[in-house]
Amino acid sequence: MYYQFTIITPIFNEEENLERLEQQLSTYLEIAVKPTSILLVDDGSTDNSLEMIEAISARNEHFYFISFEKNQGLSAAIKAGFDYAKTPLIGYIDSDLQTDPEDFNLLMDYISEYDLVTGWRSNRKDSFVKNMSSRIAKGIRCSFTHDGMEDTGCPLKIIKADYAKRIPMFKGLHRFLPAMVMLQKGTVKQIPVRHYPRIAGTAKFHVWNRLLGPLLDCFAYLWMKKKYINYKVAKKG
C-alpha cells in the first residue's frame, strides 16, 4: 500500500496505555483523509511496552515499530521517527492520548498551505502546577525564539517530510519544531485541538525539567540559529 502520512508515536514505559492507543489509532485509520501508517518508537522501555508494541505491529497491517537499545529521550524518538518515515507527510502524537488522533484531520485541512501545522491545547486539562510551569517555560522560549507560538509543546503535529528531515535535532528540540521550520523559511499554522487528562501511566516531565530544560535548550537554539545553513538547489544536472 502507498502511504502518504506516517504518525510517529514515541513510547516509554506506557504499558497501561498501549491497548487504548492501538484502539484509537486503528479507529483513526478508518477515517484518515490520507492513506496512513503508524510508526511506534520504543524509547528503551523497561516495562512490558516493547512486547506489547511487537504484538500490536504483528496483528495490525498498518503498524510498524523501531526500538532503541536504551532510553534516549523524546527528542531522539521524534528524530528517529523523522528518519524512518517514508511518507511526504509526518505526524506526531504522544502515547498518553491526552490529544485525540481524530484531530489530525483538522490539521490536515491546512497542510497543503503550510509546512508545519501544530495543535494548540487552548483548553488544557492538566493540573495547576503543570499548567503554570508550562506557561513559564513558554514565556522563556518565546523571549528567545519570537516564533509567536501559543503551544509548541502540544503533542499533535503534522510536518512536511522535506522540512522534518532537515531539522538538526538535539535533546529538547521537540519544544522548538515550529522555530526550526521557520529557520528553513517554512510556514507554520496553529489549530485549536481537544485535550484530555492523563488517565493511565505516569507523566515523564515534571516542574524541574519543564523549567530548567527549556531555559538551557534556548541557548542551544540560539547557537544553532546563528550557525544554521539553509539552502535550496536551483538546478542540477
C-alpha positions as CSV (number, residue, x, y, z in Angstrom):
1,M,0.0,0.0,0.0
2,Y,1.2,3.5,-0.8
3,Y,1.1,5.6,2.3
4,Q,1.1,9.4,2.3
5,F,1.1,10.1,6.0
6,T,3.1,8.5,8.9
7,I,2.1,9.0,12.5
8,I,5.1,8.8,14.9
9,T,4.2,7.7,18.4
10,P,7.1,7.8,20.9
11,I,6.7,5.3,23.8
12,F,8.5,5.0,27.1
13,N,7.0,2.7,29.8
14,E,3.4,3.2,28.7
15,E,2.1,-0.4,29.0
16,E,-1.1,0.8,30.7
17,N,-1.9,3.0,27.7
18,L,-1.0,0.8,24.7
19,E,-4.2,-1.2,24.3
20,R,-6.2,2.1,24.2
21,L,-3.5,3.6,21.9
22,E,-3.9,0.7,19.5
23,Q,-7.7,1.0,19.5
24,Q,-7.8,4.8,19.0
25,L,-5.2,4.8,16.2
26,S,-6.9,1.9,14.5
27,T,-10.2,3.9,14.6
28,Y,-8.4,6.9,13.2
29,L,-7.1,4.9,10.2
30,E,-10.7,4.2,9.2
31,I,-11.4,7.9,8.8
32,A,-8.0,9.3,7.9
33,V,-8.2,11.6,4.9
34,K,-4.9,10.2,3.5
35,P,-3.5,6.7,3.5
36,T,-1.8,6.4,6.9
37,S,0.7,4.2,8.7
38,I,1.7,4.2,12.3
39,L,5.3,4.1,13.5
40,L,5.7,3.2,17.1
41,V,9.0,4.2,18.6
42,D,10.0,2.4,21.7
43,D,12.4,4.7,23.7
44,G,14.1,1.9,25.6
45,S,11.1,1.0,27.8
46,T,11.8,-1.1,30.9
47,D,8.3,-2.4,31.4
48,N,6.3,-4.6,29.0
49,S,5.8,-1.9,26.4
50,L,8.1,-3.4,23.8
51,E,6.5,-6.8,23.9
52,M,3.1,-5.1,23.5
53,I,4.4,-3.0,20.7
54,E,5.7,-6.1,18.9
55,A,2.3,-7.8,19.3
56,I,0.4,-4.7,18.1
57,S,2.6,-4.4,15.0
58,A,2.2,-8.1,14.2
59,R,-1.6,-8.0,14.2
60,N,-2.1,-4.7,12.5
61,E,-1.2,-4.3,8.8
62,H,-0.6,-0.5,9.0
63,F,1.5,-0.5,12.2
64,Y,5.3,-1.0,12.5
65,F,7.9,-0.2,15.1
66,I,11.5,0.6,15.9
67,S,13.1,0.2,19.4
68,F,16.1,1.9,21.0
69,E,18.7,-0.1,22.8
70,K,18.3,2.2,25.8
71,N,16.3,5.3,26.8
72,Q,17.3,8.3,24.7
73,G,14.5,10.8,25.4
74,L,11.6,12.3,23.5
75,S,13.6,14.4,21.0
76,A,15.6,11.3,20.0
77,A,12.4,9.3,19.5
78,I,10.9,12.0,17.3
79,K,14.2,12.3,15.3
80,A,14.2,8.6,14.7
81,G,10.6,8.8,13.5
82,F,11.6,11.5,11.1
83,D,14.5,9.4,9.8
84,Y,12.5,6.2,9.4
85,A,9.2,7.6,8.0
86,K,9.0,7.2,4.2
87,T,6.0,9.4,3.5
88,P,5.7,13.0,2.3
89,L,3.8,14.0,5.5
90,I,4.8,13.0,9.1
91,G,2.6,13.4,12.2
92,Y,3.4,13.1,15.8
93,I,1.2,12.2,18.8
94,D,2.0,11.2,22.4
95,S,1.1,7.7,23.6
96,D,-0.7,9.0,26.7
97,L,-3.6,10.1,24.4
98,Q,-4.1,13.4,26.0
99,T,-4.8,14.6,22.4
100,D,-7.2,12.9,20.0
101,P,-5.9,11.2,16.8
102,E,-9.1,12.2,15.0
103,D,-7.9,15.8,15.3
104,F,-5.2,15.0,12.7
105,N,-7.9,15.6,10.1
106,L,-8.3,19.1,11.4
107,L,-4.6,19.8,10.9
108,M,-4.6,18.0,7.5
109,D,-7.0,20.7,6.2
110,Y,-4.1,23.2,6.3
111,I,-1.0,21.2,5.5
112,S,-1.2,21.9,1.8
113,E,-0.8,25.7,2.6
114,Y,1.7,25.4,5.4
115,D,4.9,23.4,6.1
116,L,4.0,22.6,9.8
117,V,0.6,22.5,11.3
118,T,0.5,22.2,15.1
119,G,-2.2,21.7,17.6
120,W,-2.9,24.3,20.2
121,R,-4.4,23.0,23.5
122,S,-6.5,26.1,24.2
123,N,-8.4,24.4,27.0
124,R,-5.8,22.2,28.8
125,K,-6.9,19.6,31.2
126,D,-3.7,19.4,33.3
127,S,-3.0,20.2,36.9
128,F,-2.5,23.8,38.1
129,V,1.2,23.2,38.7
130,K,1.7,21.6,35.3
131,N,-0.1,24.4,33.5
132,M,1.8,27.2,35.4
133,S,5.2,25.6,34.8
134,S,4.3,25.2,31.1
135,R,3.3,28.9,30.9
136,I,6.6,30.0,32.4
137,A,8.5,27.7,30.1
138,K,6.5,29.2,27.1
139,G,7.5,32.7,28.2
140,I,11.1,31.8,28.4
141,R,11.1,30.1,25.0
142,C,9.2,32.9,23.2
143,S,11.6,35.5,24.5
144,F,14.4,33.6,22.7
145,T,12.6,32.4,19.5
146,H,9.9,35.1,18.9
147,D,8.0,32.4,16.9
148,G,4.6,33.5,18.0
149,M,3.5,30.0,19.0
150,E,1.0,29.6,21.8
151,D,1.7,25.9,22.5
152,T,4.8,24.4,20.9
153,G,4.6,21.5,23.4
154,C,1.3,20.2,22.0
155,P,1.9,16.6,21.1
156,L,-0.2,16.7,17.9
157,K,1.6,18.0,14.8
158,I,1.9,17.4,11.0
159,I,5.0,18.4,9.2
160,K,6.1,18.0,5.6
161,A,8.9,15.4,5.5
162,D,11.2,17.7,3.5
163,Y,11.4,20.0,6.4
164,A,11.3,17.4,9.2
165,K,14.4,15.6,7.7
166,R,16.4,18.8,7.6
167,I,16.0,19.6,11.3
168,P,19.3,19.0,13.1
169,M,17.8,17.5,16.3
170,F,19.3,17.8,19.7
171,K,17.9,16.9,23.1
172,G,15.0,19.2,24.0
173,L,14.4,20.3,20.4
174,H,10.9,18.8,20.4
175,R,9.9,22.2,22.0
176,F,11.3,24.1,19.1
177,L,9.9,22.4,16.0
178,P,8.0,25.5,14.8
179,A,11.1,27.7,15.2
180,M,13.2,25.2,13.4
181,V,10.8,25.1,10.4
182,M,10.8,28.9,10.4
183,L,14.7,28.8,10.2
184,Q,14.1,26.9,6.9
185,K,11.8,29.8,5.8
186,G,8.9,27.4,6.2
187,T,5.4,28.4,7.3
188,V,3.6,27.4,10.4
189,K,-0.1,27.3,11.4
190,Q,-1.7,26.7,14.9
191,I,-5.1,25.0,15.2
192,P,-7.1,24.5,18.4
193,V,-7.4,20.8,19.3
194,R,-9.0,18.9,22.1
195,H,-7.1,18.0,25.2
196,Y,-7.8,15.4,27.9
197,P,-6.4,14.5,31.4
198,R,-4.0,11.6,31.5
199,I,-6.0,8.6,32.7
200,A,-3.2,5.9,32.8
201,G,0.6,5.7,33.1
202,T,2.9,8.3,34.6
203,A,3.9,11.7,33.2
204,K,7.6,11.8,32.1
205,F,8.0,15.5,32.7
206,H,7.9,17.5,35.9
207,V,8.4,21.1,37.1
208,W,12.1,20.8,37.1
209,N,12.6,19.6,33.5
210,R,9.8,21.9,32.3
211,L,11.6,25.0,33.5
212,L,15.3,24.4,33.6
213,G,15.3,22.2,30.5
214,P,13.7,24.8,28.2
215,L,16.0,27.6,29.5
216,L,19.1,25.6,28.7
217,D,17.6,24.5,25.3
218,C,17.0,28.1,24.4
219,F,20.8,28.8,24.4
220,A,21.3,25.8,22.3
221,Y,18.7,27.1,19.9
222,L,20.3,30.5,19.7
223,W,23.7,28.9,18.8
224,M,22.0,26.7,16.2
225,K,20.2,29.7,14.7
226,K,23.4,31.6,14.3
227,K,25.2,28.6,12.7
228,Y,22.3,27.2,10.7
229,I,22.9,26.5,7.0
230,N,19.8,26.9,4.8
231,Y,19.9,26.4,1.0
232,K,17.8,25.4,-1.9
233,V,19.2,23.9,-5.1
234,A,18.2,25.9,-8.2
235,K,19.5,23.5,-10.8
236,K,21.2,20.1,-11.1
237,G,22.4,18.0,-13.9
